[in-house]
């Protein structure tokens, strides 16, 4: 595969779909990222970023990678070591030997992967929202608990103040009653003494 063929293939399939397929193609011929990097003359970090779609792959880099993968496939095919159906040599695709069925299957596989990823993202978003709601409920309960504690303290202080006031009132009434009783006794004594004097 040369640079022009690689550019044509990327345009035909779509850059994102190509990069999302790189890992499966690489693993299909039993190559590690390190092995592929060494054989293709590209850094392992670049290959990792290509596979994760965090860096755009160039036609030149794609051609190098796929030439290594195609060569590896040929070697395994000759020794009957091919154990995967997840890879088809790209020269066949470019040569038109593989029907549109492969492209349809590839597109469906990538579509399913994108849908699964989207579903995971939606579930993740819902989980985050549920956790936020739970935190809000906990914060509200904590706040309400604080308010209730303050209300309880205030009510207790009010009751203690009222009890003290009642005690003071009871004390005053008791003192008044004693004073009235003493006054009555004094009056009776005076009246009693006066009666004796008059008699």
C-alpha positions as CSV (number, residue, x, y, z in Angstrom):
1,X,0.0,0.0,0.0
2,X,1.4,3.4,-0.9
3,X,0.5,6.8,0.4
4,X,-2.1,7.5,-2.3
5,X,-3.9,4.1,-1.7
6,X,-3.9,4.8,2.0
7,X,-5.4,8.3,1.4
8,X,-8.1,6.7,-0.9
9,X,-8.9,4.1,1.7
10,X,-9.2,6.6,4.5
11,X,-11.5,8.8,2.4
12,X,-13.6,5.8,1.4
13,X,-14.0,4.3,4.9
14,X,-13.8,7.4,6.9
15,X,-10.9,8.4,9.2
16,X,-12.7,7.8,12.5
17,X,-13.8,4.3,11.4
18,X,-10.4,3.4,10.2
19,X,-8.8,4.4,13.5
20,X,-11.5,2.6,15.5
21,X,-10.6,-0.6,13.5
22,X,-6.8,-0.3,13.9
23,X,-6.6,-2.2,17.2
24,X,-8.8,-5.1,16.0
25,X,-6.8,-5.4,12.8
26,X,-3.5,-5.3,14.7
27,X,-4.7,-7.9,17.2
28,X,-6.2,-10.0,14.3
29,X,-2.6,-10.8,13.2
30,X,-1.3,-11.1,16.8
31,X,0.9,-8.0,16.9
32,X,1.4,-5.9,20.0
33,X,1.7,-2.2,19.7
34,X,5.4,-2.4,20.4
35,X,5.9,-5.0,17.7
36,X,3.9,-3.0,15.2
37,X,5.7,0.2,16.1
38,X,9.1,-1.4,15.6
39,X,8.2,-2.9,12.2
40,X,6.4,0.2,10.9
41,X,9.0,2.7,12.1
42,X,6.4,4.6,14.1
43,X,6.5,5.3,17.9
44,X,4.4,3.0,20.1
45,X,2.8,6.2,21.6
46,X,1.7,7.3,18.2
47,X,0.1,4.0,17.4
48,X,-1.7,4.1,20.8
49,X,-3.1,7.5,20.0
50,X,-4.2,6.4,16.6
51,X,-6.1,3.5,18.0
52,X,-7.7,5.7,20.7
53,X,-8.5,8.3,18.1
54,X,-6.8,11.1,20.0
55,X,-4.5,11.8,17.1
56,X,-5.4,11.9,13.4
57,X,-3.6,9.3,11.4
58,X,-1.9,10.4,8.2
59,X,-2.0,8.5,5.0
60,X,1.7,7.9,5.2
61,X,1.5,6.4,8.8
62,X,-1.6,4.4,7.8
63,X,0.3,2.9,4.8
64,X,3.2,1.9,6.9
65,X,1.0,0.3,9.6
66,X,-1.2,-1.6,7.1
67,X,1.8,-2.8,5.0
68,X,3.1,-4.4,8.2
69,X,-0.3,-5.9,9.1
70,X,-0.8,-7.2,5.5
71,X,2.7,-8.8,5.5
72,X,2.1,-10.4,8.9
73,X,-1.2,-11.8,7.6
74,X,0.5,-13.3,4.6
75,X,3.1,-15.0,6.8
76,X,0.4,-16.5,9.1
77,X,-1.7,-17.6,6.1
78,X,1.3,-19.5,4.6
79,X,1.9,-21.3,7.9
80,X,-1.8,-21.9,8.5
81,X,-1.7,-19.7,11.6
82,X,-4.6,-17.5,10.6
83,X,-7.2,-17.8,13.4
84,X,-9.2,-14.7,13.0
85,X,-11.9,-13.5,10.6
86,X,-11.6,-9.9,11.8
87,X,-9.0,-8.9,9.3
88,X,-9.0,-8.8,5.5
89,X,-5.9,-7.7,3.7
90,X,-6.4,-4.2,2.5
91,X,-4.9,-4.8,-0.9
92,X,-7.9,-7.0,-1.5
93,X,-10.3,-4.2,-0.6
94,X,-8.5,-1.8,-2.8
95,X,-8.3,-4.3,-5.6
96,X,-12.1,-4.9,-5.5
97,X,-11.8,-8.6,-4.7
98,X,-14.0,-8.3,-1.6
99,X,-17.6,-7.4,-2.1
100,X,-19.6,-4.7,-0.5
101,X,-20.7,-7.2,2.1
102,X,-17.5,-6.7,4.0
103,X,-18.0,-2.9,4.0
104,X,-21.5,-3.4,5.2
105,X,-20.4,-5.7,8.0
106,X,-17.6,-3.4,8.9
107,X,-19.9,-0.4,9.0
108,X,-22.4,-2.3,11.1
109,X,-19.7,-3.5,13.5
110,X,-18.5,0.1,14.0
111,X,-22.1,1.4,14.3
112,X,-22.8,-1.2,17.0
113,X,-19.6,-0.2,18.8
114,X,-20.6,3.5,18.6
115,X,-24.1,2.8,19.9
116,X,-22.7,0.7,22.8
117,X,-20.3,3.6,23.7
118,X,-23.2,6.1,23.4
119,X,-25.3,3.9,25.7
120,X,-22.4,3.7,28.2
121,X,-22.1,7.5,28.2
122,X,-25.8,7.9,28.8
123,X,-25.7,5.5,31.7
124,X,-22.7,7.3,33.0
125,X,-24.5,10.6,32.8
126,X,-27.5,9.2,34.5
127,X,-25.4,7.7,37.3
128,X,-23.6,11.0,37.8
129,X,-27.0,12.8,37.9
130,X,-28.3,10.3,40.5
131,X,-25.2,10.7,42.6
132,X,-25.6,14.5,42.5
133,X,-29.3,14.2,43.5
134,X,-28.2,11.9,46.4
135,X,-25.6,14.5,47.5
136,X,-28.3,17.2,47.3
137,X,-30.7,15.2,49.5
138,X,-27.9,14.5,52.0
139,X,-27.0,18.2,52.1
140,X,-30.7,19.1,52.6
141,X,-31.0,16.5,55.4
142,X,-27.9,17.9,57.1
143,X,-29.2,21.4,56.7
144,X,-32.6,20.5,58.0
145,X,-31.0,18.6,60.9
146,X,-29.1,21.8,61.8
147,X,-32.2,23.9,61.6
148,X,-34.1,21.4,63.9
149,X,-31.2,21.4,66.4
150,X,-31.3,25.2,66.5
151,X,-35.1,25.2,66.9
152,X,-34.8,22.6,69.6
153,X,-32.2,24.7,71.4
154,X,-34.4,27.8,71.1
155,X,-37.5,26.1,72.4
156,X,-35.5,24.6,75.4
157,X,-34.2,28.1,76.2
158,X,-37.7,29.6,76.0
159,X,-39.1,26.9,78.3
160,X,-36.3,27.3,80.8
161,X,-36.9,31.1,80.8
162,X,-40.7,30.5,81.3
163,X,-40.1,28.1,84.1
164,X,-37.8,30.6,85.8
165,X,-40.4,33.3,85.4
166,X,-43.1,30.9,86.9
167,X,-40.8,30.1,89.8
168,X,-40.3,33.8,90.5
169,X,-44.0,34.4,90.3
170,X,-44.7,31.5,92.7
171,X,-42.0,32.9,95.0
172,X,-43.6,36.3,95.0
173,X,-47.1,34.9,95.7
174,X,-45.8,32.8,98.5
175,X,-44.1,35.8,100.1
176,X,-47.3,37.9,99.7
177,X,-49.4,35.1,101.2
178,X,-47.0,34.9,104.2
179,X,-47.1,38.7,104.6
180,X,-50.9,38.6,104.5
181,X,-51.0,35.8,107.0
182,X,-48.7,37.7,109.4
183,X,-50.7,40.9,109.0
184,X,-53.9,39.0,109.8
185,X,-52.3,37.5,112.9
186,X,-51.1,40.9,114.1
187,X,-54.5,42.4,113.5
188,X,-56.2,39.6,115.5
189,X,-53.7,40.1,118.3
190,X,-54.4,43.8,118.4
191,X,-58.1,43.3,118.3
192,X,-57.8,40.6,121.0
193,X,-55.7,42.9,123.2
194,X,-58.1,45.8,122.7
195,X,-61.1,43.7,123.7
196,X,-59.4,42.8,127.0
197,X,-58.6,46.4,127.7
198,X,-62.2,47.5,127.0
199,X,-63.6,44.7,129.2
